[in-house]
């Protein structure tokens, strides 16, 4: 089922949706669509291991929702900065430990602040009134830029640093959700989860063994749903 833009889409309020092509951001797009927004989709290539596959997922999901406003930004300086297993080949992607609260090797230093800054610039030019981001506190496993207080603080930055007539509200609709809740909400909204990509390691078949695959597989299992993408391995995570 394709959700196409309607003839009166110009009358809809506009939201910039940060769309990585992953499960969380896709459910955010589904929520924005359900709430009556026209979607402007933003994607960042930041030198991550699965950059090519994530970009494909971004376009596939954007096609599903009939998105005509798309912006793909190259921020490959993150690869030069390093410090994350997603951007530095010398750092191994950690094996999943779903009980720890330590910051995992996949944390990209201050990435979300950079992403939000780009999104706000585009949103102000477009006249968008909302900015949707699929930040999840559980998923962060300690990521400091996935916490609610970070987005509350950044809202103040937006309000202070944009034109007096600009009003852009950060929306984090899944930030308090567990992965099972995201899977269920996506299913309820007919989100195209079969088009998404979450794996940190592989560009062809999801590994099933990285942090992101583990959280996703456990979430679908706890939700009583079948994850629609293929995995090289499907361990059962408790």
LOLUMNU-180494 format. One record per residue (C-alpha): residue in three letters; x negated, y negated, z; residue number from 1. Coordinates in steps of 0.1 Angstrom, whole numbers, plus 2048, in hexadecimal, padded with zeros to 3 digits. Layout:
<kolros>
residu: ALA, xx: X, yy: Y, zz: Z, num: NUM
...
</kolros>
This chain:
<kolros>
residu: UNK, xx: 800, yy: 800, zz: 800, num: 1
residu: UNK, xx: 7F1, yy: 7DE, zz: 7F6, num: 2
residu: UNK, xx: 7FA, yy: 7BF, zz: 809, num: 3
residu: UNK, xx: 7F8, yy: 7A4, zz: 7EE, num: 4
residu: UNK, xx: 7FA, yy: 77F, zz: 7F2, num: 5
residu: UNK, xx: 81C, yy: 771, zz: 7EB, num: 6
residu: UNK, xx: 825, yy: 754, zz: 7D5, num: 7
residu: UNK, xx: 82B, yy: 73E, zz: 7F4, num: 8
residu: UNK, xx: 809, yy: 746, zz: 804, num: 9
residu: UNK, xx: 7FF, yy: 722, zz: 802, num: 10
residu: UNK, xx: 81A, yy: 71A, zz: 81C, num: 11
residu: UNK, xx: 80A, yy: 733, zz: 835, num: 12
residu: UNK, xx: 7F1, yy: 727, zz: 84F, num: 13
residu: UNK, xx: 7CE, yy: 731, zz: 846, num: 14
residu: UNK, xx: 7B7, yy: 747, zz: 85C, num: 15
residu: UNK, xx: 793, yy: 74F, zz: 857, num: 16
residu: UNK, xx: 78E, yy: 774, zz: 85F, num: 17
residu: UNK, xx: 76B, yy: 780, zz: 867, num: 18
residu: UNK, xx: 76C, yy: 7A1, zz: 854, num: 19
residu: UNK, xx: 74F, yy: 7B8, zz: 857, num: 20
residu: UNK, xx: 762, yy: 7D5, zz: 847, num: 21
residu: UNK, xx: 763, yy: 7E7, zz: 868, num: 22
residu: UNK, xx: 780, yy: 7F4, zz: 87C, num: 23
residu: UNK, xx: 784, yy: 7D7, zz: 894, num: 24
residu: UNK, xx: 781, yy: 7BB, zz: 87B, num: 25
residu: UNK, xx: 799, yy: 7CD, zz: 864, num: 26
residu: UNK, xx: 7B3, yy: 7D0, zz: 87F, num: 27
residu: UNK, xx: 7AE, yy: 7AB, zz: 885, num: 28
residu: UNK, xx: 7B6, yy: 7A4, zz: 861, num: 29
residu: UNK, xx: 7D5, yy: 7BA, zz: 864, num: 30
residu: UNK, xx: 7E0, yy: 7A5, zz: 883, num: 31
residu: UNK, xx: 7D9, yy: 784, zz: 871, num: 32
residu: UNK, xx: 7ED, yy: 790, zz: 853, num: 33
residu: UNK, xx: 80A, yy: 79C, zz: 86A, num: 34
residu: UNK, xx: 80A, yy: 77B, zz: 87C, num: 35
residu: UNK, xx: 810, yy: 769, zz: 85B, num: 36
residu: UNK, xx: 7EE, yy: 75B, zz: 852, num: 37
residu: UNK, xx: 7DF, yy: 759, zz: 830, num: 38
residu: UNK, xx: 7BC, yy: 769, zz: 834, num: 39
residu: UNK, xx: 79B, yy: 75A, zz: 82A, num: 40
residu: UNK, xx: 782, yy: 776, zz: 82F, num: 41
residu: UNK, xx: 75E, yy: 770, zz: 83A, num: 42
residu: UNK, xx: 742, yy: 78A, zz: 838, num: 43
residu: UNK, xx: 71E, yy: 788, zz: 842, num: 44
residu: UNK, xx: 701, yy: 79B, zz: 833, num: 45
residu: UNK, xx: 6E6, yy: 79A, zz: 84F, num: 46
residu: UNK, xx: 6CE, yy: 7B5, zz: 845, num: 47
residu: UNK, xx: 6E0, yy: 7D0, zz: 858, num: 48
residu: UNK, xx: 6D9, yy: 7F5, zz: 84F, num: 49
residu: UNK, xx: 6FB, yy: 7FA, zz: 840, num: 50
residu: UNK, xx: 6FE, yy: 7D8, zz: 82F, num: 51
residu: UNK, xx: 708, yy: 7E6, zz: 80D, num: 52
residu: UNK, xx: 723, yy: 7FD, zz: 81B, num: 53
residu: UNK, xx: 731, yy: 7E3, zz: 831, num: 54
residu: UNK, xx: 734, yy: 7CA, zz: 814, num: 55
residu: UNK, xx: 747, yy: 7E4, zz: 800, num: 56
residu: UNK, xx: 75F, yy: 7E9, zz: 81E, num: 57
residu: UNK, xx: 764, yy: 7C3, zz: 820, num: 58
residu: UNK, xx: 76E, yy: 7C1, zz: 7FC, num: 59
residu: UNK, xx: 784, yy: 7E0, zz: 7FE, num: 60
residu: UNK, xx: 797, yy: 7D2, zz: 81D, num: 61
residu: UNK, xx: 79A, yy: 7AF, zz: 80D, num: 62
residu: UNK, xx: 7A8, yy: 7BF, zz: 7EE, num: 63
residu: UNK, xx: 7C2, yy: 7D2, zz: 803, num: 64
residu: UNK, xx: 7CF, yy: 7B1, zz: 811, num: 65
residu: UNK, xx: 7CD, yy: 79E, zz: 7F0, num: 66
residu: UNK, xx: 7B3, yy: 786, zz: 7FE, num: 67
residu: UNK, xx: 7A8, yy: 76C, zz: 7E4, num: 68
residu: UNK, xx: 793, yy: 756, zz: 7FB, num: 69
residu: UNK, xx: 773, yy: 769, zz: 803, num: 70
residu: UNK, xx: 751, yy: 75E, zz: 80E, num: 71
residu: UNK, xx: 732, yy: 775, zz: 811, num: 72
residu: UNK, xx: 715, yy: 764, zz: 822, num: 73
residu: UNK, xx: 6F1, yy: 770, zz: 822, num: 74
residu: UNK, xx: 6E1, yy: 76C, zz: 844, num: 75
residu: UNK, xx: 6C4, yy: 783, zz: 83F, num: 76
residu: UNK, xx: 6AF, yy: 76F, zz: 857, num: 77
residu: UNK, xx: 6BE, yy: 787, zz: 872, num: 78
residu: UNK, xx: 6A9, yy: 7A2, zz: 862, num: 79
residu: UNK, xx: 68A, yy: 78C, zz: 864, num: 80
residu: UNK, xx: 691, yy: 784, zz: 888, num: 81
residu: UNK, xx: 697, yy: 7A9, zz: 890, num: 82
residu: UNK, xx: 69D, yy: 7B4, zz: 8B4, num: 83
residu: UNK, xx: 6B9, yy: 7CC, zz: 8AB, num: 84
residu: UNK, xx: 6BB, yy: 7EF, zz: 89E, num: 85
residu: UNK, xx: 6D4, yy: 7E3, zz: 884, num: 86
residu: UNK, xx: 6BB, yy: 7CC, zz: 874, num: 87
residu: UNK, xx: 699, yy: 7DA, zz: 87D, num: 88
residu: UNK, xx: 68F, yy: 7FC, zz: 86E, num: 89
residu: UNK, xx: 674, yy: 7FF, zz: 889, num: 90
residu: UNK, xx: 68F, yy: 801, zz: 8A4, num: 91
residu: UNK, xx: 6A3, yy: 822, zz: 8A5, num: 92
residu: UNK, xx: 6C9, yy: 821, zz: 8A7, num: 93
residu: UNK, xx: 6D1, yy: 82E, zz: 8CA, num: 94
residu: UNK, xx: 6E3, yy: 84E, zz: 8D0, num: 95
residu: UNK, xx: 706, yy: 848, zz: 8DE, num: 96
residu: UNK, xx: 70A, yy: 843, zz: 904, num: 97
residu: UNK, xx: 72E, yy: 839, zz: 909, num: 98
residu: UNK, xx: 72A, yy: 836, zz: 92F, num: 99
residu: UNK, xx: 70E, yy: 81C, zz: 931, num: 100
residu: UNK, xx: 713, yy: 7F7, zz: 935, num: 101
residu: UNK, xx: 6EF, yy: 7EF, zz: 928, num: 102
residu: UNK, xx: 6EC, yy: 7D9, zz: 909, num: 103
residu: UNK, xx: 6E5, yy: 7F2, zz: 8EC, num: 104
residu: UNK, xx: 6CA, yy: 7EF, zz: 8D2, num: 105
residu: UNK, xx: 6E4, yy: 7E6, zz: 8B9, num: 106
residu: UNK, xx: 6EA, yy: 7C4, zz: 8C8, num: 107
residu: UNK, xx: 6E0, yy: 7A9, zz: 8AF, num: 108
residu: UNK, xx: 6D4, yy: 78B, zz: 8C3, num: 109
residu: UNK, xx: 6EE, yy: 76F, zz: 8C4, num: 110
residu: UNK, xx: 6FD, yy: 77B, zz: 8A3, num: 111
residu: UNK, xx: 721, yy: 772, zz: 8AB, num: 112
residu: UNK, xx: 718, yy: 74E, zz: 8B2, num: 113
residu: UNK, xx: 708, yy: 74C, zz: 890, num: 114
residu: UNK, xx: 726, yy: 75C, zz: 880, num: 115
residu: UNK, xx: 73F, yy: 746, zz: 891, num: 116
residu: UNK, xx: 72C, yy: 727, zz: 887, num: 117
residu: UNK, xx: 72E, yy: 730, zz: 862, num: 118
residu: UNK, xx: 753, yy: 739, zz: 866, num: 119
residu: UNK, xx: 75B, yy: 718, zz: 877, num: 120
residu: UNK, xx: 74A, yy: 705, zz: 85B, num: 121
residu: UNK, xx: 75E, yy: 717, zz: 840, num: 122
residu: UNK, xx: 77E, yy: 715, zz: 854, num: 123
residu: UNK, xx: 77B, yy: 6F0, zz: 858, num: 124
residu: UNK, xx: 776, yy: 6EB, zz: 833, num: 125
residu: UNK, xx: 793, yy: 702, zz: 82B, num: 126
residu: UNK, xx: 7AA, yy: 6F2, zz: 844, num: 127
residu: UNK, xx: 7AE, yy: 713, zz: 856, num: 128
residu: UNK, xx: 7BF, yy: 712, zz: 879, num: 129
residu: UNK, xx: 7B3, yy: 733, zz: 886, num: 130
residu: UNK, xx: 794, yy: 749, zz: 886, num: 131
residu: UNK, xx: 798, yy: 76E, zz: 88D, num: 132
residu: UNK, xx: 77B, yy: 783, zz: 899, num: 133
residu: UNK, xx: 77C, yy: 7A8, zz: 8A3, num: 134
residu: UNK, xx: 767, yy: 7A5, zz: 8C2, num: 135
residu: UNK, xx: 76D, yy: 7C1, zz: 8DB, num: 136
residu: UNK, xx: 75F, yy: 7C1, zz: 8FE, num: 137
residu: UNK, xx: 75F, yy: 7E7, zz: 901, num: 138
residu: UNK, xx: 74E, yy: 7EB, zz: 8DF, num: 139
residu: UNK, xx: 733, yy: 7D3, zz: 8E9, num: 140
residu: UNK, xx: 727, yy: 7EA, zz: 906, num: 141
residu: UNK, xx: 718, yy: 7CB, zz: 915, num: 142
residu: UNK, xx: 714, yy: 7B5, zz: 8F5, num: 143
residu: UNK, xx: 714, yy: 792, zz: 905, num: 144
residu: UNK, xx: 724, yy: 783, zz: 8E6, num: 145
residu: UNK, xx: 742, yy: 79A, zz: 8E7, num: 146
residu: UNK, xx: 74F, yy: 78D, zz: 908, num: 147
residu: UNK, xx: 76E, yy: 777, zz: 90C, num: 148
residu: UNK, xx: 75B, yy: 75C, zz: 91E, num: 149
residu: UNK, xx: 744, yy: 759, zz: 900, num: 150
residu: UNK, xx: 761, yy: 751, zz: 8E9, num: 151
residu: UNK, xx: 771, yy: 73A, zz: 903, num: 152
residu: UNK, xx: 750, yy: 727, zz: 903, num: 153
residu: UNK, xx: 74E, yy: 726, zz: 8DD, num: 154
residu: UNK, xx: 771, yy: 718, zz: 8DB, num: 155
residu: UNK, xx: 764, yy: 6FA, zz: 8EE, num: 156
residu: UNK, xx: 747, yy: 6F7, zz: 8D5, num: 157
residu: UNK, xx: 760, yy: 6F7, zz: 8B8, num: 158
residu: UNK, xx: 776, yy: 6DD, zz: 8C9, num: 159
residu: UNK, xx: 758, yy: 6C7, zz: 8D0, num: 160
residu: UNK, xx: 745, yy: 6CB, zz: 8B0, num: 161
residu: UNK, xx: 75F, yy: 6C8, zz: 895, num: 162
residu: UNK, xx: 773, yy: 6AA, zz: 888, num: 163
residu: UNK, xx: 78E, yy: 69C, zz: 89F, num: 164
residu: UNK, xx: 7A9, yy: 6A7, zz: 887, num: 165
residu: UNK, xx: 79C, yy: 6CB, zz: 885, num: 166
residu: UNK, xx: 7AC, yy: 6E5, zz: 89B, num: 167
residu: UNK, xx: 79F, yy: 708, zz: 897, num: 168
residu: UNK, xx: 7A8, yy: 723, zz: 8B1, num: 169
residu: UNK, xx: 793, yy: 742, zz: 8B6, num: 170
residu: UNK, xx: 7A9, yy: 760, zz: 8B7, num: 171
residu: UNK, xx: 79A, yy: 780, zz: 8C7, num: 172
residu: UNK, xx: 7B9, yy: 797, zz: 8C6, num: 173
residu: UNK, xx: 7A7, yy: 7B7, zz: 8CE, num: 174
residu: UNK, xx: 78D, yy: 7AB, zz: 8E6, num: 175
residu: UNK, xx: 79D, yy: 7BE, zz: 904, num: 176
residu: UNK, xx: 7A7, yy: 7DD, zz: 8F0, num: 177
residu: UNK, xx: 797, yy: 7FF, zz: 8F3, num: 178
residu: UNK, xx: 78F, yy: 80F, zz: 8D2, num: 179
residu: UNK, xx: 7AD, yy: 826, zz: 8D6, num: 180
residu: UNK, xx: 7C3, yy: 806, zz: 8D8, num: 181
residu: UNK, xx: 7B3, yy: 7F8, zz: 8B8, num: 182
residu: UNK, xx: 7B9, yy: 819, zz: 8A6, num: 183
residu: UNK, xx: 7DE, yy: 819, zz: 8B1, num: 184
residu: UNK, xx: 7E3, yy: 7F4, zz: 8A8, num: 185
residu: UNK, xx: 7D3, yy: 7FA, zz: 886, num: 186
residu: UNK, xx: 7EA, yy: 817, zz: 880, num: 187
residu: UNK, xx: 809, yy: 803, zz: 88A, num: 188
residu: UNK, xx: 7FF, yy: 7E7, zz: 872, num: 189
residu: UNK, xx: 7F7, yy: 7FF, zz: 856, num: 190
residu: UNK, xx: 7D3, yy: 7F1, zz: 856, num: 191
residu: UNK, xx: 7BD, yy: 801, zz: 83B, num: 192
residu: UNK, xx: 7A6, yy: 813, zz: 854, num: 193
residu: UNK, xx: 79D, yy: 82C, zz: 839, num: 194
residu: UNK, xx: 78A, yy: 810, zz: 827, num: 195
residu: UNK, xx: 776, yy: 806, zz: 846, num: 196
residu: UNK, xx: 752, yy: 80D, zz: 84F, num: 197
residu: UNK, xx: 744, yy: 80F, zz: 873, num: 198
residu: UNK, xx: 724, yy: 823, zz: 870, num: 199
residu: UNK, xx: 704, yy: 813, zz: 87A, num: 200
residu: UNK, xx: 6ED, yy: 82B, zz: 867, num: 201
residu: UNK, xx: 6FC, yy: 838, zz: 847, num: 202
residu: UNK, xx: 707, yy: 828, zz: 826, num: 203
residu: UNK, xx: 718, yy: 847, zz: 818, num: 204
residu: UNK, xx: 728, yy: 85E, zz: 832, num: 205
residu: UNK, xx: 72C, yy: 852, zz: 856, num: 206
residu: UNK, xx: 713, yy: 863, zz: 86D, num: 207
residu: UNK, xx: 72B, yy: 869, zz: 88A, num: 208
residu: UNK, xx: 70D, yy: 866, zz: 8A2, num: 209
residu: UNK, xx: 706, yy: 840, zz: 8A7, num: 210
residu: UNK, xx: 716, yy: 82A, zz: 8C1, num: 211
residu: UNK, xx: 72F, yy: 81C, zz: 8A9, num: 212
residu: UNK, xx: 73A, yy: 83E, zz: 89B, num: 213
residu: UNK, xx: 73D, yy: 84C, zz: 8BE, num: 214
residu: UNK, xx: 753, yy: 830, zz: 8CA, num: 215
residu: UNK, xx: 769, yy: 833, zz: 8AB, num: 216
residu: UNK, xx: 76D, yy: 859, zz: 8AC, num: 217
residu: UNK, xx: 775, yy: 858, zz: 8D1, num: 218
residu: UNK, xx: 78E, yy: 83C, zz: 8CC, num: 219
residu: UNK, xx: 7A1, yy: 84E, zz: 8B0, num: 220
residu: UNK, xx: 7A1, yy: 86E, zz: 8C5, num: 221
residu: UNK, xx: 7AE, yy: 85D, zz: 8E4, num: 222
residu: UNK, xx: 7C9, yy: 84C, zz: 8CF, num: 223
residu: UNK, xx: 7D4, yy: 86E, zz: 8C1, num: 224
residu: UNK, xx: 7CC, yy: 863, zz: 89E, num: 225
residu: UNK, xx: 7B6, yy: 871, zz: 883, num: 226
residu: UNK, xx: 799, yy: 85B, zz: 878, num: 227
residu: UNK, xx: 79E, yy: 858, zz: 852, num: 228
residu: UNK, xx: 779, yy: 855, zz: 848, num: 229
residu: UNK, xx: 760, yy: 870, zz: 842, num: 230
residu: UNK, xx: 744, yy: 879, zz: 85B, num: 231
residu: UNK, xx: 725, yy: 88E, zz: 857, num: 232
residu: UNK, xx: 72C, yy: 89A, zz: 87A, num: 233
residu: UNK, xx: 74B, yy: 896, zz: 890, num: 234
residu: UNK, xx: 740, yy: 89B, zz: 8B4, num: 235
residu: UNK, xx: 75B, yy: 899, zz: 8CF, num: 236
residu: UNK, xx: 753, yy: 87B, zz: 8E6, num: 237
residu: UNK, xx: 762, yy: 879, zz: 908, num: 238
</kolros>
